[in-house]
Amino acid sequence: MPKIFTEWKTLALMGAPILFAQLAQMANGVIDTIMAGHASAKDLAGVGIGSSLWFPTLFFFAGVLSALQPFISEFKGGRKTELVMPCLWQGIYIALVSSLLMILILISIDPILILLKLDPETFAIADGYLEAFAWGVPAMLLMIALRGLTDGMGRTSVFMSFSILTSLFNLPLNYAFIYGFDLGLFKIPALGGIGCGWATSLSNWIAFVLLLMYLHWNAFFRQFHLFHQWTKPHWQEIKNLLHLGVPIGAAIFIEVSMFCMIALFLAPLGATTVAAHQIVLNATSLLFMLPLSLGMALTLRVSYLNGAEEFQTAKNLSRSSLFLALMIACINAPILFFGRDLIATLYTTDLAVQEIARHLIVFAAIFQIADVIQVTMVNVLRGYKDTKIPMLIMLLAFWGVCLPLGYSLTFTNWIVPAAGASGFWIALIAGLSCAAGLLTWRVMRK
């Protein structure tokens, strides 16, 4: 038991910087939303639509690149540090190709925007925002690849620091590009919502260059000789990374796209219902950062222990993580349930939206147990490099259970009288419970 407590302490030390990094990344979205909203409602709408389109795409490619972390962590545990840089370089090649693919997707997104039947001004803002954002995609994905090195070596505070730095750059750059900036010889015109895209791109490139400089000069990372240990593409190693990473990216995309689909399904119920749904989703997303950070730390630690051939410790930690997940759920659920009035009033002054939000938050509180368990278990399995079956479990739970059940409960009388927005939140409980149960069963078989 003392060994497990020691492992839990290690998880806390690794997970805390990951949590702050995730919150810093969320802060960029909050900053963009608030500042675009102060420009105009159409700027806010354009940025919001643009964000909803690049968000799932980025999460897919980020998931693919996250395969670097368990590989490098396992090399560290097995004292095979000579394999770290060849592996990282293959990840960098994947990041470069992924950047090209994502840029092509973003600059060819007009057909989707046309399907949304936006007014011309909102269309132009969303389109311009995505084109500007696309310029920063290589920096963003290359930073995620380099995170494989920093997190994989157990130095999770490095990415946290540069995530915070990105947010700090983003704030003044947003101000300059959205509202305009004039210093006589140096002048930036007011670009409105489109300026959010340019500010994000520029802040990502600044942070990426600074991260490269840090890795080159830092005493610990200097041993890896990032610039001098160039390795040419090795197709088998790239294939190994993709074999692990593509199912991770697909699983994340399945989950993120499910929430996007729910928002689209709810649109016919009216703006009041959609606004209430978004409030609850935003609040739960913020609380989700804690179990997500625990899960990411578990991936690193389990892969490290397997690399060090401490298989029994890895097994004990994996199983005990269920208890940690339940502890977090017992924190998150009461915050939502007892704080639902405060949460609703913080987000809006519209009484009708508040009423629906308070009602939906009750379901969100209930689904915390299943949600926290599933994200914890799926990350444990990633530490074992087990990603294909978990991806299929997520596909079954989210697209096989949640979406069809949610549609039935929300709009039809097939099972019970049409329940409105509550139907999708009840379906989320069912889908997440399915995922949590199957993933836990798979972890316990390790």
Secondary structure, 3 states (H helix, E strand, C coil): CHHHHHHHHHHHHHHHHHHHHHHHHHHHHHHHHHHHHHHCHHHHHHHHHHHHHHHHHHHHHHHHHCCHHHHHHHHHHCCCHHHHHHHHHHHHHHHHHHHHHHHHHHHCCHHHHHHCCCCHHHHHHHHHHHHHHHCCHHHHHHHHHHHHHHHHCCCHHHHHHHHHHHHHHHHHHHHHHHHCEEECCEEECCCCHHHHHHHHHHHHHHHHHHHHHHHHHCCCHHHHCCCCCCCCCCHHHHHHHHHHHHHHHHHHHHHHHHHHHHHHHHHHHCHHHHHHHHHHHHHHHHHHHHHHHHHHHHHHHHHHHHHCCCHHHHHHHHHHHHHHHHHHHHHHHHHHHHCHHHHHHHHCCCHHHHHHHHHHHHHHHHCHHHHHHHHHHHHHHHHCCCCHHHHHHHHHHHHHHHHHHHHHHHHCCCCCCCCCHHHHHHHHHHHHHHHHHHHHHHHHCC
